[in-house]
């Protein structure tokens, strides 16, 4: 199933040159989301992967990760946790700063979002350099969670983002 689904998703993804800045080839997933059957099949693919792993929460990284995480959490009947940029969550937060090419950034989640020893998966649409996901993993571990896997629709292998994920197992449907 994976190869056929990966082919369907790859065919649907739209390349947008020079977005959000010159020299970047953006992988636009909106055509995948707009195709109800394809989006549903992607969600079921990830749910089948996680259904036997005793996951208690699915964590989504802002913002496209929310789309996949919420649908997976719904299907698995688990809780949903949001990791966001600073100042976006209304309650008390914990956060982690991480390095960018030029400067730093930060991600946060509510202080009560995950509990010690909860089994979680963290989901995002795309793994590039791994900075944001690495910070999300660090944040969840800081809260005491057991990060079972980081899941992605797309992985850009040439950027080697896996090296920034603190040894957490990863799974990506498509590799470019």
Contact map, one row per residue, 1 for C-alpha under 8 A:
11111000000000000000000000000000000000000000000000000000000000000000000000000000000000000000000000000000000000000000000000000000000000000000000000000000000000000000000000000000
11111100000000000000000000000000000000000000100000000000000000000000000000000000000000000000000000000000000000000000000000000000000000000000000000000000000000000000000000001000
11111110000000000000000000000000000000000000000000000000000000000000000000000000000000000000000000000000000000000000000000000000000000000000000000000000000000000000000000000000
11111111000000000000000000000000000000000000000000000000000000000000000000000000000000000000000000000000000000000000000000000000000000000000000000000000000000000000000000000000
11111111100000000000000000000000000000001100000000000000000000000000000000000000000000000000000000000000000000000000000000000000000000000000000000000000000000000000000000000000
01111111110000000000000000000000000000000000000000000000000000000000000000000000000000000000000000000000000000000000000000000000000000000000000000000000000000000000000000001100
00111111111000000000000000000000000000000000000000000000000000000000000000000000000000000000000000000000000000000000000000000000000000000000000000000000000000000000000000000000
00011111111100000000000000000000000001000000000000000000000000000000000000000000000000000000000000000000000000000000000000000000000000000000000000000000000000000000000000000000
00001111111110000000000000000001000001000000000000000000000000000000000000000000000000000000000000000000000000000000000000000000000000000000000000000000000000000000000000000100
00000111111110000000000000000000000000000000000000000000000000000000000000000000000000000000000000000000000000000000000000000000000000000000000000000000000000000000000000000100
00000011111111000000000000000000000000000000000000000000000000000000000000000000000000000000000000000000000000000000000000000000000000000000000000000000000000000000000000000000
00000001111111000000000000001011000000000000000000000000000000000000000000000000000000000000000000000000000000000000000000000000000000000000000000000000000000000000000000000000
00000000111111100000000000111111000000000000000000000000000000000000000000000000000000000000000000000000000000000000000000000000000000000000000000000000000000000000000000000000
00000000001111110000000000111010000000000000000000000000000000000000000000000000000000000000000000000000000000000000000000000000000000000000000000000000000000000000000000000000
00000000000011111000000011110000000000000000000000000000000000000000000000000000000000000000000000000000000000000000000000000000000000000000000000000000000000000000000000000000
00000000000001111110000011110000000000000000000000000000000000000000000000000000000000000000000000000000000000000000000000000000000000000000000000000000000000000000000000000000
00000000000000111110011111000000000000000000000000000000000000000000000000000000000000000000000000000000000000000000000000000000000000000000000000000000000000000000000000000000
00000000000000011111111111000000000000000000000000000000000000000000000000000000000000000000000000000000000000000000000000000000000000000000000000000000000000000000000000000000
00000000000000011111111111000000000000000000000000000000000000000000000000000000000000000000000000000000000000000000000000000000000000000000000000000000000000000000000000000000
00000000000000000111110101000000000000000000000000000000000000000000000000000000000000000000000000000000000000000000000000000000000000000000000000000000000000000000000000000000
00000000000000000111111100000000000000000000000000000000000000000000000000000000000000000000000000000000000000000000000000000000000000000000000000000000000000000000000000000000
00000000000000001111111100000000000000000000000000000000000000000000000000000000000000000000000000000000000000000000000000000000000000000000000000000000000000000000000000000000
00000000000000001110111110000000000000000000000000000000000000000000000000000000000000000000000000000000000000000000000000000000000000000000000000000000000000000000000000000000
00000000000000001111111111000000000000000000000000000000000000000000000000000000000000000000000000000000000000000000000000000000000000000000000000000000000000000000000000000000
00000000000000111110001111100000000000000000000000000000000000000000000000000000000000000000000000000000000000000000000000000000000000000000000000000000000000000000000000000000
00000000000000111111000111110000000000000000000000000000000000000000000000000000000000000000000000000000000000000000000000000000000000000000000000000000000000000000000000000000
00000000000011110000000011111000000000000000000000000000000000000000000000000000000000000000000000000000000000000000000000000000000000000000000000000000000000000000000000000000
00000000000011110000000001111110000000000000000000000000000000000000000000000000000000000000000000000000000000000000000000000000000000000000000000000000000000000000000000000000
00000000000111000000000000111111100000000000000000000000000000000000000000000000000000000000000000000000000000000000000000000000000000000000000000000000000000000000000000000000
00000000000010000000000000011111110000000000000000000000000000000000000000000000000000000000000000000000000000000000000000000000000000000000000000000000000000000000000000000000
00000000000111000000000000011111111000000000000000000000000000000000000000000000000000000000000000000000000000000000000000000000000000000000000000000000000000000000000000000000
00000000100110000000000000001111111101100000000000000000000000000000000000000000000000000000000000000000000000000000000000000000000000000000000000000000000000000000000000000000
00000000000000000000000000001111111101100000000000000000000000000000000000000000000000000000000000000000000000000000000000000000000000000000000000000000000000000000000000000000
00000000000000000000000000000111111100100000000000000000000000000000000000000000000000000000000000000000000000000000000000000000000000000000000000000000000000000000000000000000
00000000000000000000000000000011111111100000000000000000000000000000000000000000000000000000000000000000000000000000000000000000000000000000000000000000000000000000000000000000
00000000000000000000000000000001111111110000000000000000000000000000000000000000000000000000000000000000000000000000000000000000000000000000000000000000000000000000000000000000
00000000000000000000000000000000001111111000000000000000000000000000000000000000000000000000000000000000000000000000000000000000000000000000000000000000000000000000000000000000
00000001100000000000000000000001101111111100000000000000000000000000000000000000000000000000000000000000000000000000000000000000000000000000000000000000000000000000000000000000
00000000000000000000000000000001111111111110000000000000000000000000000000000000000000000000000000000000000000000000000000000000000000000000000000000000000000000000000000000000
00000000000000000000000000000000000111111111000000000000000000000000000000000000000000000000000000000000000000000000000000000000000000000000000000000000000000000000000000000000
00001000000000000000000000000000000011111111100000000000000000000000000000000000000000000000000000000000000000000000000000000000000000000000000000000000000000000000000000000000
00001000000000000000000000000000000001111111110000000000000000000000000000000000000000000000000000000000000000000000000000000000000000000000000000000000000000000000000000000000
00000000000000000000000000000000000000111111111000000000000000000001001100000000000000000000000000000000000000000000000000000000000000000000000000000000000000000000000000000000
00000000000000000000000000000000000000011111111100000000000000000000000100000000000000000000000000000000000000000000000000000000000000000000000000000000000000000000000000000000
01000000000000000000000000000000000000001111111110000000000000000000000000000000000000000000000000000000000000000000000000000000000000000000000000000000000000000000000000000000
00000000000000000000000000000000000000000111111111000000000000000000000100000000000000000000000000000000000000000000000000000000000000000000000000000000000000000000000000000000
00000000000000000000000000000000000000000011111111100000000000000000000100110000000000000000000000000000000000000000000000000000000000000000000000000000000000000000000000000000
00000000000000000000000000000000000000000001111111110000000000000000000000000000000000000000000000000000000000000000000000000000000000000000000000000000000000000000000000000000
00000000000000000000000000000000000000000000111111110000000000000000000000000000000000000000000000000000000000000000000000000000000000000000000000000000000000000000000000000000
00000000000000000000000000000000000000000000011111111110000000000000000000000000000000000000000000000000000000000000000000000000000000000000000000000000000000000000000000000000
00000000000000000000000000000000000000000000001111111110000000000000000000010000000000000000000000000000000000000000000000000000000000000000000000000000000000000000000000000000
00000000000000000000000000000000000000000000000111111110000000000000000000000000000000000000000000000000000000000000000000000000000000000000000000000000000000000000000000000000
00000000000000000000000000000000000000000000000001111110000000000000000000000000000000000000000000000000000000000000000000000000000000000000000000000000000000000000000000000000
00000000000000000000000000000000000000000000000001111111000000000000000000000000000000000000000000000000000000000000001000000000000000000000000000000000000000000000000000000000
00000000000000000000000000000000000000000000000001111111110000000000000000000100000000000000000000000000000000000000011110000000000000000000000000000000000000000000000000000000
00000000000000000000000000000000000000000000000000000111110000000000000000000110000000000000000000000000000000000000011100000000000000000000000000000000000000000000000000000000
00000000000000000000000000000000000000000000000000000011111000000000000010000111100000000000000000000000000000000100011110000000000000000000000000000000000000000000000000000000
00000000000000000000000000000000000000000000000000000011111100000000110110000111100000000000000000000000000000000000000111100000000000000000000000000000000000000000000000000000
00000000000000000000000000000000000000000000000000000000111110000100100000000001111000000000000000000000000000000000000111100000000000000000000000000000000000000000000000000000
00000000000000000000000000000000000000000000000000000000011111101111110000000001111000000000000000000000000000000000000001110000000000000000000000000000000000000000000000000000
00000000000000000000000000000000000000000000000000000000001111111100000000000000011100000000000000000000000000000000000001110000000110010000000000000000000000000000000000000000
00000000000000000000000000000000000000000000000000000000000111111100000000000000011110000000000000000000000000000000000000010000000000000000000000000000000000000000000000000000
00000000000000000000000000000000000000000000000000000000000111111110000000000000000100000000000000000000000000000000000000000000000000000000000000000000000000000000000000000000
00000000000000000000000000000000000000000000000000000000000011111111000000000000000000000000000000000000000000000000000000011000000000000000000000000000000000000000000000000000
00000000000000000000000000000000000000000000000000000000000111111111100000000000000000000000000000000000000000000000000000111000000000000000000000000000000000000000000000000000
00000000000000000000000000000000000000000000000000000000001111111111110000000000010000000000000000000000000000000000000000110000000000000000000000000000000000000000000000000000
00000000000000000000000000000000000000000000000000000000000100111111111000000000000000000000000000000000000000000000000000000000000000000000000000000000000000000000000000000000
00000000000000000000000000000000000000000010000000000000000100011111111100000000000000000000000000000000000000000000000000111000000000000000000000000000000000000000000000000000
00000000000000000000000000000000000000000000000000000000011100001111111110000001000000000000000000000000000000000000000001110000000000000000000000000000000000000000000000000000
00000000000000000000000000000000000000000000000000000000010100000111111111000001000000000000000000000000000000000000000000000000000000000000000000000000000000000000000000000000
00000000000000000000000000000000000000000010000000000000000000000011111111100000000000000000000000000000000000000000000000000000000000000000000000000000000000000000000000000000
00000000000000000000000000000000000000000011011000000000010000000001111111110000000000000000000000000000000000000000000000000000000000000000000000000000000000000000000000000000
00000000000000000000000000000000000000000000000000000000110000000000111111111111000000000000000000000000000000000000000000000000000000000000000000000000000000000000000000000000
00000000000000000000000000000000000000000000000000000000000000000000011111111110000000000000000000000000000000000000000000000000000000000000000000000000000000000000000000000000
00000000000000000000000000000000000000000000001000000000000000000000001111111100000000000000000000000000000000000000000000000000000000000000000000000000000000000000000000000000
00000000000000000000000000000000000000000000001000100000000000000000000111111100000000000000000000000000000000000000000000000000000000000000000000000000000000000000000000000000
00000000000000000000000000000000000000000000000000000000000000000000000011111110000000000000000000000000000000000000000000000000000000000000000000000000000000000000000000000000
00000000000000000000000000000000000000000000000000000011110000000000000011111111000000000000000000000000000000000000000000000000000000000000000000000000000000000000000000000000
00000000000000000000000000000000000000000000000000000001110000000000000011001111100000000000000000000000000000000000000000000000000000000000000000000000000000000000000000000000
00000000000000000000000000000000000000000000000000000000111100000000110010000111110000000000000000000000000000000000000000000000000000000000000000000000000000000000000000000000
00000000000000000000000000000000000000000000000000000000111100000000000000000011111000000000000000000000000010001100000000000000000000000000000000000000000000000000000000000000
00000000000000000000000000000000000000000000000000000000001111000100000000000001111100000000000000000000000010000000000000000000000000000000000000000000000000000000000000000000
00000000000000000000000000000000000000000000000000000000001111000000000000000000111110000000000000000000001110000000000000000000000000010000000000000000000000000000000000000000
00000000000000000000000000000000000000000000000000000000000011100000000000000000011111011000000000000000001110000000000000000000000000000000000000000000000000000000000000000000
00000000000000000000000000000000000000000000000000000000000001000000000000000000001111110000000000000000011100000000000000000000000000000000000000000000000000000000000000000000
00000000000000000000000000000000000000000000000000000000000000000000000000000000000111111000000000000000011100000000000000000000000000000000000000000000000000000000000000000000
00000000000000000000000000000000000000000000000000000000000000000000000000000000000011111100000000000000000000000000000000000000000000000000000000000000000000000000000000000000
00000000000000000000000000000000000000000000000000000000000000000000000000000000000111111100000000000000000000000000000000000000000000000000000000000000000000000000000000000000
00000000000000000000000000000000000000000000000000000000000000000000000000000000000101111111100000000000000111000000000000000000000000000000000000000000000000000000000000000000
00000000000000000000000000000000000000000000000000000000000000000000000000000000000000111111000000000000000000000000000000000000000000000000000000000000000000000000000000000000
00000000000000000000000000000000000000000000000000000000000000000000000000000000000000001111100000000000000001000000000000000000000000000000000000000000000000000000000000000000
00000000000000000000000000000000000000000000000000000000000000000000000000000000000000001111110000000000000001100000000000000000000000000000000000000000000000000000000000000000
00000000000000000000000000000000000000000000000000000000000000000000000000000000000000001011111000000000000111100000000000000000000000000000000000000000000000000000000000000000
00000000000000000000000000000000000000000000000000000000000000000000000000000000000000000001111100000000000111100000000000000000000000000010000000000000000000000000000000000000
00000000000000000000000000000000000000000000000000000000000000000000000000000000000000000000111110000000011110000000000000000000000000000010000000000000000000000000000000000000
00000000000000000000000000000000000000000000000000000000000000000000000000000000000000000000011111000000011100000000000000000000000000110110000000000000000000000000000000000000
00000000000000000000000000000000000000000000000000000000000000000000000000000000000000000000001111100001111000000000000000000000000000100000000000000000000000000000000000000000
00000000000000000000000000000000000000000000000000000000000000000000000000000000000000000000000111110001110000000000000000000000001100100000000000000000000000000000000000000000
00000000000000000000000000000000000000000000000000000000000000000000000000000000000000000000000011111111100000000000000000000000001000000000000000000000000000000000000000000000
00000000000000000000000000000000000000000000000000000000000000000000000000000000000000000000000001111111100000000000000000000000001000000000000000000000000000000000000000000000
00000000000000000000000000000000000000000000000000000000000000000000000000000000000000000000000000111110000000000000000000000000000000000000000000000000000000000000000000000000
00000000000000000000000000000000000000000000000000000000000000000000000000000000000000000000000000111111000000000000000000000000000000000000000000000000000000000000000000000000
00000000000000000000000000000000000000000000000000000000000000000000000000000000000000000000000000111111100000000000000000000000000000000000000000000000000000000000000000000000
00000000000000000000000000000000000000000000000000000000000000000000000000000000000000000000000011110111110000000000000000000000000000000000000000000000000000000000000000000000
00000000000000000000000000000000000000000000000000000000000000000000000000000000000000000000000011110011111000000000000000000000000000000000000000000000000000000000000000000000
00000000000000000000000000000000000000000000000000000000000000000000000000000000000011000000001111000001111100000000000000000000000000100000000000000000000000000000000000000000
00000000000000000000000000000000000000000000000000000000000000000000000000000000001111000000001110000000111110000000000000000000000100110010000000000000000000000000000000000000
00000000000000000000000000000000000000000000000000000000000000000000000000000000001111001000111100000000011111000000000000000000000000000010000000000000000000000000000000000000
00000000000000000000000000000000000000000000000000000000000000000000000000000000111100001000111000000000001111101000000000000000000000000010000000000000000000000000000000000000
00000000000000000000000000000000000000000000000000000000000000000000000000000000000000001011110000000000000111111000000000000000000000000000000000000000000000000000000000000000
00000000000000000000000000000000000000000000000000000000000000000000000000000000000000000001110000000000000011111100000000000000000000000000001000000000000000000000000000000000
00000000000000000000000000000000000000000000000000000000000000000000000000000000000000000000000000000000000001111110000000000000000000000000000000000000000000000000000000000000
00000000000000000000000000000000000000000000000000000000000000000000000000000000100000000000000000000000000011111110000000000000000000000000000000000000000000000000000000000000
00000000000000000000000000000000000000000000000000000000100000000000000000000000100000000000000000000000000000111111010000000000000000000001001110000000000000000000000000000000
00000000000000000000000000000000000000000000000000000000000000000000000000000000000000000000000000000000000000011111110000000000000000000000001110000000000000000000000000000000
00000000000000000000000000000000000000000000000000000000000000000000000000000000000000000000000000000000000000000111110000000000000000000000001111000000000000000000000000000000
00000000000000000000000000000000000000000000000000000000000000000000000000000000000000000000000000000000000000000011111000000000000000000000000111000000000000000000000000000000
00000000000000000000000000000000000000000000000000000011100000000000000000000000000000000000000000000000000000000111111100000000000000000000000111000000000000000000000000000000
00000000000000000000000000000000000000000000000000000111100000000000000000000000000000000000000000000000000000000000111110000000000000000000000011110000000000000000000000000000
00000000000000000000000000000000000000000000000000000011111000000000000000000000000000000000000000000000000000000000011111000000000000000000000011111000000000000000000000000000
00000000000000000000000000000000000000000000000000000010111000000000000000000000000000000000000000000000000000000000001111100000000000000000000000111110000000000000000000000000
00000000000000000000000000000000000000000000000000000000011110000000100000000000000000000000000000000000000000000000000111110000000000011000000000101110000000000000000000000000
00000000000000000000000000000000000000000000000000000000011110001101100000000000000000000000000000000000000000000000000011111000000000000000000000000111000000000000000000000000
00000000000000000000000000000000000000000000000000000000000111011101100000000000000000000000000000000000000000000000000001111110000010000000000000000111100000000000000000000000
00000000000000000000000000000000000000000000000000000000000000011001000000000000000000000000000000000000000000000000000000111110000000000000000000000001110000000000000000000000
00000000000000000000000000000000000000000000000000000000000000000000000000000000000000000000000000000000000000000000000000011111000000000000000000000001111100000000000000000000
00000000000000000000000000000000000000000000000000000000000000000000000000000000000000000000000000000000000000000000000000011111110010000000000000000001011100001100000000000000
00000000000000000000000000000000000000000000000000000000000000000000000000000000000000000000000000000000000000000000000000000111110000000000000000000000001110111000000000000000
00000000000000000000000000000000000000000000000000000000000000000000000000000000000000000000000000000000000000000000000000000011111000000000000000000000000000111101000000000000
00000000000000000000000000000000000000000000000000000000000000000000000000000000000000000000000000000000000000000000000000000011111111000000000000000000000000011111100000000000
00000000000000000000000000000000000000000000000000000000000000000000000000000000000000000000000001110000000000000000000000000000111111100000000000000000000000001001000000000000
00000000000000000000000000000000000000000000000000000000000010000000000000000000000000000000000001000000001000000000000000000000011111110000000000000000000000000000000000000000
00000000000000000000000000000000000000000000000000000000000010000000000000000000000000000000000000000000000000000000000000010010011111111000000000000100000000000000100000000000
00000000000000000000000000000000000000000000000000000000000000000000000000000000000000000000000000000000000000000000000000000000011111111100000000000000000000000001110000000000
00000000000000000000000000000000000000000000000000000000000000000000000000000000000000000000000111000000011000000000000000000000001111111110000000000000000000000000000000000000
00000000000000000000000000000000000000000000000000000000000010000000000000000000001000000000000100000000001000000000000001000000000111111111000000000000000000000000000000000000
00000000000000000000000000000000000000000000000000000000000000000000000000000000000000000000000000000000000000000000000001000000000011111111100000100000000000000000110000000000
00000000000000000000000000000000000000000000000000000000000000000000000000000000000000000000000100000000000000000000000000000000000001111111110000000000000000000000010000000000
00000000000000000000000000000000000000000000000000000000000000000000000000000000000000000000011100000000001110000000000000000000000000111111111000000000000000000000000000000000
00000000000000000000000000000000000000000000000000000000000000000000000000000000000000000000000000000000000000000100000000000000000000011111111111100000000000000000000000000000
00000000000000000000000000000000000000000000000000000000000000000000000000000000000000000000000000000000000000000000000000000000000000001111111111100000000000000000000000000000
00000000000000000000000000000000000000000000000000000000000000000000000000000000000000000000000000000000000000000000000000000000000000000111111110000000000000000000000000000000
00000000000000000000000000000000000000000000000000000000000000000000000000000000000000000000000000000000000000100111000000000000000000000011111110000000000000000000000000000000
00000000000000000000000000000000000000000000000000000000000000000000000000000000000000000000000000000000000000000111110000000000000000000001111111000000000000000000000000000000
00000000000000000000000000000000000000000000000000000000000000000000000000000000000000000000000000000000000000000111111100000000000000000001111111100000000000000000000000000000
00000000000000000000000000000000000000000000000000000000000000000000000000000000000000000000000000000000000000000001111100000000000000000001100111110000000000000000000000000000
00000000000000000000000000000000000000000000000000000000000000000000000000000000000000000000000000000000000000000000001111000000000000001001100011111100000000000000000100000000
00000000000000000000000000000000000000000000000000000000000000000000000000000000000000000000000000000000000000000000001110000000000000000000000001111100000000000000000110000000
00000000000000000000000000000000000000000000000000000000000000000000000000000000000000000000000000000000000000000000000111000000000000000000000000111110000000000000000111100000
00000000000000000000000000000000000000000000000000000000000000000000000000000000000000000000000000000000000000000000000011110000000010000000000000111111000000000000000111100000
00000000000000000000000000000000000000000000000000000000000000000000000000000000000000000000000000000000000000000000000011110000000000000000000000001111100000000000000001110000
00000000000000000000000000000000000000000000000000000000000000000000000000000000000000000000000000000000000000000000000000111110000000000000000000000111111000000000000001111000
00000000000000000000000000000000000000000000000000000000000000000000000000000000000000000000000000000000000000000000000000011100000000000000000000000011111000000000000000011100
00000000000000000000000000000000000000000000000000000000000000000000000000000000000000000000000000000000000000000000000000001110000000000000000000000001111100000000000000011111
00000000000000000000000000000000000000000000000000000000000000000000000000000000000000000000000000000000000000000000000000000111000000000000000000000001111110000000000000011111
00000000000000000000000000000000000000000000000000000000000000000000000000000000000000000000000000000000000000000000000000000111000000000000000000000000011111111000000000000011
00000000000000000000000000000000000000000000000000000000000000000000000000000000000000000000000000000000000000000000000000000001000000000000000000000000001111111000000000000011
00000000000000000000000000000000000000000000000000000000000000000000000000000000000000000000000000000000000000000000000000000000000000000000000000000000000111110000000000000001
00000000000000000000000000000000000000000000000000000000000000000000000000000000000000000000000000000000000000000000000000000001100000000000000000000000000111111000000000000000
00000000000000000000000000000000000000000000000000000000000000000000000000000000000000000000000000000000000000000000000000000001110000000000000000000000000111111110000000000000
00000000000000000000000000000000000000000000000000000000000000000000000000000000000000000000000000000000000000000000000000000011111000000000000000000000000110111111100000000000
00000000000000000000000000000000000000000000000000000000000000000000000000000000000000000000000000000000000000000000000000000010110000000000000000000000000000011111101001000000
00000000000000000000000000000000000000000000000000000000000000000000000000000000000000000000000000000000000000000000000000000000010000000000000000000000000000011111111000000000
00000000000000000000000000000000000000000000000000000000000000000000000000000000000000000000000000000000000000000000000000000000111001000000000000000000000000001111111000000000
00000000000000000000000000000000000000000000000000000000000000000000000000000000000000000000000000000000000000000000000000000000010011001000000000000000000000001111111100000000
00000000000000000000000000000000000000000000000000000000000000000000000000000000000000000000000000000000000000000000000000000000000001001100000000000000000000000011111100000000
00000000000000000000000000000000000000000000000000000000000000000000000000000000000000000000000000000000000000000000000000000000000000000000000000000000000000000111111110000000
00000000000000000000000000000000000000000000000000000000000000000000000000000000000000000000000000000000000000000000000000000000000000000000000000111100000000000000111111000000
00000000000000000000000000000000000000000000000000000000000000000000000000000000000000000000000000000000000000000000000000000000000000000000000000011100000000000000001111100000
00000000000000000000000000000000000000000000000000000000000000000000000000000000000000000000000000000000000000000000000000000000000000000000000000001111000000000100000111110000
00000000000000000000000000000000000000000000000000000000000000000000000000000000000000000000000000000000000000000000000000000000000000000000000000001111000000000000000011111000
00000000000000000000000000000000000000000000000000000000000000000000000000000000000000000000000000000000000000000000000000000000000000000000000000000011111000000000000001111110
01000100000000000000000000000000000000000000000000000000000000000000000000000000000000000000000000000000000000000000000000000000000000000000000000000001111000000000000000111110
00000100110000000000000000000000000000000000000000000000000000000000000000000000000000000000000000000000000000000000000000000000000000000000000000000000111000000000000000011111
00000000000000000000000000000000000000000000000000000000000000000000000000000000000000000000000000000000000000000000000000000000000000000000000000000000011110000000000000011111
00000000000000000000000000000000000000000000000000000000000000000000000000000000000000000000000000000000000000000000000000000000000000000000000000000000011111000000000000000111
